[in-house]
Amino acid sequence: MNRSILANIESHRREELTVEEVFAFALALNMSPTNLVLPNDEATEVAVTPTVTEYPFFVRLWIYGERRLTSTGGDERQLDLDFQRKAPEHELRQRDEKVRRHPLAMAISEMQGLVQDSILGPKERVGGRHLAEGLRRTAKKLAAYAELLADEVEHNDTEKGHQS
């Protein structure tokens, strides 16, 4: 970047930067481009476009591809799914793996196997009492993990409420 461009940016004679310039500044300052363009003050809304403002926390999630920024109208669930599907394949795999490894998802998978064995007959020689115990034990795990996840969702929602 030549000195005249830098001088114009520093003196505010030029207010707009290209993406490449933002990257260059972030690299030179040894910081994330996201942290360069967003304020540290999470309570101050930033202008994303001339008509859209949002809190930095939500803008970061949008930049990271974790959530849509604003409602554009229509079926919210479908819009969320469309946004997530546009992520690169490796991100989709990471998200799927994160869900599969969640204790609630693992307990659901375990319960599906027990239900199948209970209805169709076990793949191995297992007594009915053993299957019944497994169903009850797994049902308790499901309930406990669902409660934990619900608490986490409420906590996250409360945290977002404090930021807005």
C-alpha positions, 0 to 999 in steps of 0.5 A: 500500500503506498503512502498516499493511500495510507495518508488519505485513509488516516486523514479521513479523506478516504473513508472506504476500504477494500477488503484487501486493505482491511486484510492488509491492516489486520495483518500489519497490526497482528489482529483479526480482521473481525476485531479490526472492523468491530468495536470492543464495546459489545453494547454499541450497535454497528452499521452493517449497511446503511439500513441495518445495524446490529450488536458486534456479538451478532455480527461476529456470529454472522461473519463466522457463518454461525447465524443469520444476521437479521430477519429478511421475512419469510419462514425463519426456520427455512431461512436458517437452514438455507444459510447453514447449507451455504457453508463450506462442506468442511464446516457442515461436517464439523457441525454434524459431528458436533451434534452427533457427539452431543450427549443428548444425540448419543442417548437418542441413538442408544434409545433408537437401538433399544426400541428397535431391539424391543420391537423387532427382537434383539440382534443378540440373545438378550433377555426382556428384563435386560432390554426393559432395564436398558430402556428405563436407564436410557430414558432417564439419561435422555431426560437428564441430557434434555434438561441440561440442553434446555438449561443451556439454551435458556442461559444463552438466550438470557446472555443474548438478552443482556447484550441487546 
